[in-house]
């Protein structure tokens, strides 16, 4: 007796053979196939299993036998193309701070790419193979999605090797995906404001913001930063900062510029420092600023302002007829004197140690840097001392060079001037180096405040 059993999933068919005492004729392969066909099993049939089952049963028809005769043909799944972007393509809403807190201002760092960096890798996929159930039904595969082969814009090249398409940067900057074109922009460009929509901005290359930098947001860059409107937030850059509008102080504002700063005005700014010059096309009001070079203000420096510029200040007016306490400091050398004092403290023990070495091995050996004139037994120790002396001599030379540099800077600072074009109001304080000039009456310009080399006092010289 032939019995066919099929599982519900139609993935497997089993034949069971049981003895029939009244019928001892041999079972044929055709009978087994006919039984399978009657039960709608037409695919995945193993002829090897079928013939083996037939032969075993015919050898001893008194024993029941069973075997799996048909199995479905598994599908080979499709492998879709895989895209690995090494930069953010979509939008980030913020940084998760806890289980239920998001910092919406922190949207991550805009990565700066260098030539040779990989922007995108596409691993090519392949079509799958359909499967088939034992009743002949086809198991269809998911189709292979079309390949997004991005175009190479400026600063991008591609290479294809072993089923992988690699897009690389050929210039430094920010990757951008504009529809189907991948390109590199050397400048991070933002058309609007730096606000909750953008979050903080951190980018190694140049940054151009066409809008404003709002309070509580910051920008960090190693290159030039341009702001098209106003600044109320914080900026840290190793290069230059240009603000077409003004800088307005806030509770969180902090601006540190390695190079020069150009802006329209400064108002209530409390934390601003540059390594270079500050140029203001209008006024400075109630602000504290420090410039490593000069400060130039076209109109007025007024209110409770304190302007510190090592190499001088130029402005239209200082102070106001309201009696505001405006302070200008130039040639500030107090910290430089402290540095020179530290250098002298380092130099003293080095010089003392070098004198001791002269006594130990003699001036001639040190001058010639040769121990041949000494007895053989003293040469090893002398060689060691000579090596130490050479190191000390090198360090002394470096410290003396630095001291000379600082002394020259102090002298240059003392030659700096405060130049006013219109005049200075009472209440204004001018400091040059360690000297102070308290303006008691209105002084009309144009003229210079400078340190008189003979009297060592600050004087005012009228300009023609």
Legacy VTK file of the C-alpha trace (Angstrom):
# vtk DataFile Version 3.0
C-alpha trace
ASCII
DATASET POLYDATA
POINTS 464 float
0.000 0.000 0.000
1.346 3.428 -0.995
0.564 6.411 1.210
1.713 9.995 0.461
1.961 12.540 3.319
2.500 16.266 2.630
3.252 18.901 5.243
0.995 22.016 5.351
3.742 24.299 4.001
4.066 22.174 0.831
7.799 21.927 1.380
8.078 18.186 1.992
6.404 14.959 0.757
6.867 11.546 2.383
5.932 8.118 0.977
5.055 5.273 3.319
4.928 1.662 2.014
3.078 -1.014 3.976
2.832 -4.782 3.217
-0.217 -6.236 1.411
-0.293 -10.015 2.051
-2.848 -10.613 -0.673
-0.722 -8.749 -3.207
2.987 -9.583 -3.247
3.857 -7.999 -6.598
6.836 -5.650 -6.727
6.247 -1.912 -6.545
7.559 0.088 -9.526
8.949 3.604 -9.729
6.049 4.532 -12.021
3.588 3.552 -9.293
5.383 5.774 -6.785
5.503 8.708 -9.231
1.832 8.204 -10.051
0.989 8.303 -6.324
2.960 11.528 -5.940
1.274 13.059 -8.982
-2.156 12.038 -7.673
-1.345 14.040 -4.519
-0.143 16.972 -6.625
3.562 16.441 -5.882
5.310 17.351 -9.119
8.498 19.242 -8.115
11.542 18.622 -5.956
11.276 14.833 -6.328
14.438 12.923 -5.419
14.714 10.016 -7.807
17.578 8.658 -5.750
15.392 8.436 -2.641
12.484 7.106 -4.671
14.495 4.263 -6.237
16.163 3.436 -2.912
12.771 3.170 -1.205
11.441 0.973 -3.997
14.406 -1.367 -3.907
14.439 -1.770 -0.127
10.736 -2.538 0.016
10.877 -4.999 -2.889
13.767 -6.766 -1.155
11.595 -7.439 1.914
7.931 -6.513 1.297
6.986 -7.726 4.794
8.423 -4.662 6.502
6.813 -1.212 6.285
9.097 1.575 5.042
8.895 5.359 4.753
11.144 8.048 3.290
11.104 11.692 2.234
10.777 11.703 -1.530
10.299 15.369 -2.400
11.458 18.685 -0.957
10.782 22.213 -2.116
13.571 24.091 -3.908
14.677 26.959 -1.650
14.920 30.418 -3.070
18.247 32.229 -3.158
17.430 35.647 -1.697
18.256 38.849 -3.527
21.231 40.843 -2.181
20.395 44.520 -2.455
23.028 47.155 -3.193
24.486 48.497 0.070
25.338 52.185 0.458
27.753 53.272 3.176
27.863 57.073 3.483
30.664 58.417 5.682
28.863 61.710 6.178
25.375 62.663 7.329
22.918 62.654 4.443
19.645 63.064 6.312
18.758 65.354 9.199
19.628 64.850 12.852
17.092 66.208 15.351
19.556 66.317 18.237
21.709 64.429 20.719
20.064 61.960 23.108
21.148 62.883 26.650
19.116 60.341 28.576
16.125 58.059 28.338
13.795 60.934 27.486
15.967 64.042 26.987
17.240 65.399 23.673
19.700 68.272 23.266
18.207 69.873 20.157
21.161 72.271 19.848
23.701 69.476 19.501
23.209 67.791 16.136
26.712 66.378 15.844
29.843 67.513 14.045
29.960 68.322 10.349
32.927 66.230 9.319
35.745 67.824 7.343
37.152 65.525 4.654
40.695 65.544 3.287
41.838 64.410 -0.172
41.741 60.630 -0.400
39.052 60.182 2.268
36.225 57.819 1.324
32.878 59.588 1.028
30.708 56.673 -0.068
31.121 52.952 -0.688
28.530 51.003 -2.688
28.723 47.213 -2.459
26.947 45.866 -5.515
24.160 43.361 -4.943
22.799 40.606 -7.192
19.517 39.066 -8.282
18.072 36.165 -6.298
16.794 32.793 -7.579
13.066 31.930 -7.216
12.137 28.910 -5.116
9.560 26.168 -5.911
7.142 24.239 -3.674
6.535 20.537 -4.208
3.231 21.270 -5.987
5.140 23.277 -8.594
4.206 26.692 -7.199
6.921 29.374 -7.662
8.199 31.291 -4.620
8.951 34.739 -6.029
11.918 36.813 -4.891
12.051 40.477 -3.949
13.319 42.313 -7.032
16.790 43.861 -7.073
16.353 47.607 -6.672
17.960 49.807 -9.339
21.491 50.989 -8.577
21.847 54.622 -7.542
25.047 55.443 -9.381
25.783 58.950 -8.168
27.505 61.427 -10.409
30.865 62.914 -9.424
30.792 66.661 -8.967
33.706 68.973 -8.086
36.168 67.417 -5.672
34.943 63.824 -6.079
36.210 60.824 -8.027
35.110 57.183 -8.159
36.744 53.818 -8.671
35.122 50.423 -9.186
36.809 47.210 -8.156
35.593 43.716 -7.148
31.951 44.665 -6.954
32.526 47.825 -4.886
32.121 51.408 -6.144
34.168 53.847 -4.051
33.721 57.626 -4.116
36.713 59.601 -2.782
37.422 63.244 -2.061
40.056 64.900 -4.249
39.959 68.171 -2.310
39.407 69.200 1.300
35.989 70.273 2.482
32.416 69.256 3.225
30.659 66.520 1.198
27.267 67.430 -0.228
24.713 65.256 -1.974
22.719 67.393 -4.396
20.065 65.069 -5.841
22.140 62.537 -7.773
25.489 64.385 -7.639
28.132 64.029 -4.953
30.517 66.952 -4.567
32.916 68.600 -2.128
32.432 72.174 -0.985
35.565 73.721 0.557
33.292 75.988 2.600
30.447 75.002 4.897
27.626 77.189 3.593
24.438 77.897 5.579
21.816 80.096 3.946
19.859 80.892 7.146
20.612 81.382 10.843
22.452 79.184 13.296
19.516 78.192 15.507
17.532 75.137 16.625
17.101 74.152 13.001
20.859 73.738 12.517
22.217 73.278 16.034
25.810 74.142 16.876
28.262 74.300 13.970
31.678 72.611 14.163
33.733 72.356 10.990
37.481 72.434 10.375
37.234 74.349 7.102
35.873 77.820 6.277
32.308 78.556 7.415
29.907 80.978 5.732
26.653 81.803 7.524
24.411 84.071 5.487
22.098 84.720 8.437
22.853 85.338 12.126
24.421 83.351 14.934
21.784 83.339 17.678
22.473 83.372 21.425
23.165 79.994 23.114
24.605 78.541 19.886
28.277 78.253 18.981
30.546 77.901 15.971
33.948 76.197 16.052
36.368 76.223 13.121
40.064 76.027 12.253
39.538 78.387 9.293
37.884 81.708 8.410
34.315 82.315 9.587
31.898 84.691 7.831
28.584 85.822 9.340
26.228 87.714 7.028
24.148 89.412 9.753
24.673 89.591 13.538
26.322 87.496 16.241
24.920 86.867 19.722
26.387 83.396 20.275
29.909 82.066 20.705
32.639 81.618 18.098
36.024 79.967 18.307
38.236 80.044 15.243
41.975 79.758 14.687
41.746 82.089 11.674
39.765 85.273 10.876
36.192 86.304 11.689
34.111 88.633 9.503
30.687 89.820 10.682
28.787 92.033 8.254
26.448 93.132 11.042
27.354 93.679 14.659
28.273 91.533 17.640
25.749 91.782 20.455
26.628 90.478 23.890
24.604 87.770 25.613
24.814 85.648 28.763
26.635 82.874 26.928
28.589 84.829 24.308
32.312 84.050 24.122
34.386 84.899 21.066
37.984 83.787 20.547
39.637 84.583 17.213
43.147 83.485 16.328
43.473 86.030 13.513
41.686 89.311 12.743
38.099 90.402 13.412
36.088 92.732 11.169
32.541 93.799 12.116
30.097 96.696 11.925
29.713 97.376 15.675
30.230 95.881 19.150
27.513 96.242 21.783
27.669 94.908 25.372
30.252 92.277 24.420
32.022 90.965 27.518
34.200 88.115 26.294
35.999 88.837 23.027
39.666 88.266 22.295
41.718 88.081 19.109
45.296 87.200 18.318
45.314 89.804 15.546
43.570 93.139 14.956
39.971 94.252 15.491
38.392 96.588 12.919
34.966 98.108 13.664
33.284 100.238 10.987
30.911 101.988 13.427
31.014 102.039 17.264
32.024 100.065 20.345
29.595 100.398 23.283
29.823 98.850 26.778
32.195 96.148 25.616
35.355 94.507 26.907
37.675 93.410 24.105
41.293 92.301 23.851
43.355 92.412 20.650
46.820 90.946 20.259
47.566 93.594 17.638
45.533 96.802 17.109
41.952 98.054 17.431
40.473 100.429 14.872
37.015 101.928 15.438
35.709 104.329 12.819
33.264 106.149 15.105
33.094 106.076 18.929
34.376 103.867 21.735
32.057 104.710 24.598
30.073 103.541 27.613
31.621 101.185 30.158
34.004 99.862 27.526
37.476 98.482 28.131
39.623 98.104 25.026
42.998 96.387 25.325
45.239 96.376 22.248
48.958 95.772 22.472
50.052 97.764 19.409
47.628 100.684 19.577
44.069 101.985 19.179
42.600 104.319 16.553
39.068 105.746 16.819
36.852 108.722 16.092
35.945 109.569 19.706
36.664 108.206 23.153
34.116 108.315 25.985
31.000 110.480 25.909
29.620 113.762 27.240
27.586 111.627 29.675
30.766 110.959 31.637
31.028 107.262 30.815
34.020 105.328 32.165
35.791 104.238 28.996
39.233 102.642 29.353
41.844 102.055 26.661
45.009 100.067 27.370
47.903 99.665 24.942
51.432 98.301 25.209
50.341 96.195 28.178
53.654 94.623 29.139
52.997 93.420 32.709
52.592 89.813 31.635
55.697 90.137 29.456
57.763 91.294 32.454
56.484 88.251 34.363
57.584 85.983 31.533
61.045 87.572 31.528
61.215 87.069 35.286
60.401 83.368 34.822
63.111 83.058 32.173
65.656 84.609 34.533
64.617 82.121 37.220
65.327 79.265 34.799
68.587 80.779 33.595
70.170 81.295 37.020
70.635 77.609 38.025
71.713 76.678 34.478
74.454 79.289 34.479
75.550 78.254 37.983
75.706 74.621 36.848
77.762 75.535 33.765
80.282 77.453 35.938
80.674 74.362 38.138
81.425 72.294 35.024
84.150 74.749 34.026
85.800 74.169 37.390
85.512 70.378 36.971
87.014 69.861 33.508
88.463 73.242 32.577
87.488 76.042 30.219
89.727 74.822 27.400
87.985 71.418 27.205
84.554 73.081 27.178
85.544 75.639 24.545
87.134 73.051 22.251
84.527 70.386 23.110
87.347 67.856 23.164
88.692 65.795 26.108
91.917 64.659 24.403
94.016 66.993 26.583
92.875 65.224 29.774
94.450 62.087 31.283
92.950 58.874 29.909
91.366 57.868 33.217
89.481 61.212 33.472
88.099 61.221 29.914
84.926 59.075 30.426
83.675 61.310 33.259
84.697 64.407 31.308
82.818 63.198 28.214
79.664 62.867 30.304
80.105 66.362 31.758
80.809 67.772 28.316
77.582 66.287 26.962
75.604 67.788 29.863
77.301 71.138 29.276
76.293 71.140 25.607
72.652 70.501 26.558
72.760 73.319 29.110
74.400 75.641 26.579
71.593 74.899 24.088
68.870 75.580 26.655
70.538 78.806 27.773
70.701 80.005 24.154
66.993 79.274 23.649
65.981 81.081 26.848
68.124 84.114 26.026
66.615 84.290 22.518
63.112 84.203 24.008
64.041 86.883 26.522
65.349 89.127 23.725
62.122 88.580 21.778
59.999 89.598 24.787
62.155 92.667 25.480
61.723 93.763 21.865
57.976 93.296 22.159
57.890 95.398 25.330
59.781 98.168 23.539
57.366 98.004 20.578
54.392 98.140 22.931
55.726 101.234 24.640
55.920 102.895 21.215
52.222 102.213 20.578
49.744 105.116 20.389
46.092 105.905 20.971
44.957 108.010 18.027
41.698 109.995 18.199
40.296 111.871 15.202
37.601 113.997 16.866
38.226 114.095 20.598
38.312 112.505 24.059
35.673 113.096 26.750
36.335 113.473 30.491
36.195 110.211 32.420
38.224 108.349 29.830
41.253 106.431 31.110
44.257 105.735 28.890
47.001 103.324 29.910
50.294 102.773 28.075
52.440 100.101 29.662
52.463 100.867 33.394
51.474 104.522 33.058
47.919 105.910 33.336
46.357 109.093 31.962
42.990 110.150 33.447
41.244 112.589 31.118
39.789 115.447 33.218
38.598 117.761 30.449
37.517 117.420 26.843
40.468 117.140 24.472
39.787 117.823 20.824
41.532 115.921 18.083
43.056 114.847 15.929
45.935 113.723 18.101
47.961 110.902 19.651
48.384 109.770 23.233
51.882 108.337 23.579
54.536 107.602 26.174
57.166 110.335 26.310
60.582 108.640 26.323
62.212 111.312 28.496
59.583 111.922 31.166
58.145 108.365 30.931
54.699 109.980 31.165
51.756 109.846 28.775
51.420 112.986 26.684
49.001 114.185 23.979
50.398 115.349 20.663
48.057 117.133 18.314
48.166 116.044 14.691
48.020 118.509 11.825
LINES 1 465
464 0 1 2 3 4 5 6 7 8 9 10 11 12 13 14 15 16 17 18 19 20 21 22 23 24 25 26 27 28 29 30 31 32 33 34 35 36 37 38 39 40 41 42 43 44 45 46 47 48 49 50 51 52 53 54 55 56 57 58 59 60 61 62 63 64 65 66 67 68 69 70 71 72 73 74 75 76 77 78 79 80 81 82 83 84 85 86 87 88 89 90 91 92 93 94 95 96 97 98 99 100 101 102 103 104 105 106 107 108 109 110 111 112 113 114 115 116 117 118 119 120 121 122 123 124 125 126 127 128 129 130 131 132 133 134 135 136 137 138 139 140 141 142 143 144 145 146 147 148 149 150 151 152 153 154 155 156 157 158 159 160 161 162 163 164 165 166 167 168 169 170 171 172 173 174 175 176 177 178 179 180 181 182 183 184 185 186 187 188 189 190 191 192 193 194 195 196 197 198 199 200 201 202 203 204 205 206 207 208 209 210 211 212 213 214 215 216 217 218 219 220 221 222 223 224 225 226 227 228 229 230 231 232 233 234 235 236 237 238 239 240 241 242 243 244 245 246 247 248 249 250 251 252 253 254 255 256 257 258 259 260 261 262 263 264 265 266 267 268 269 270 271 272 273 274 275 276 277 278 279 280 281 282 283 284 285 286 287 288 289 290 291 292 293 294 295 296 297 298 299 300 301 302 303 304 305 306 307 308 309 310 311 312 313 314 315 316 317 318 319 320 321 322 323 324 325 326 327 328 329 330 331 332 333 334 335 336 337 338 339 340 341 342 343 344 345 346 347 348 349 350 351 352 353 354 355 356 357 358 359 360 361 362 363 364 365 366 367 368 369 370 371 372 373 374 375 376 377 378 379 380 381 382 383 384 385 386 387 388 389 390 391 392 393 394 395 396 397 398 399 400 401 402 403 404 405 406 407 408 409 410 411 412 413 414 415 416 417 418 419 420 421 422 423 424 425 426 427 428 429 430 431 432 433 434 435 436 437 438 439 440 441 442 443 444 445 446 447 448 449 450 451 452 453 454 455 456 457 458 459 460 461 462 463
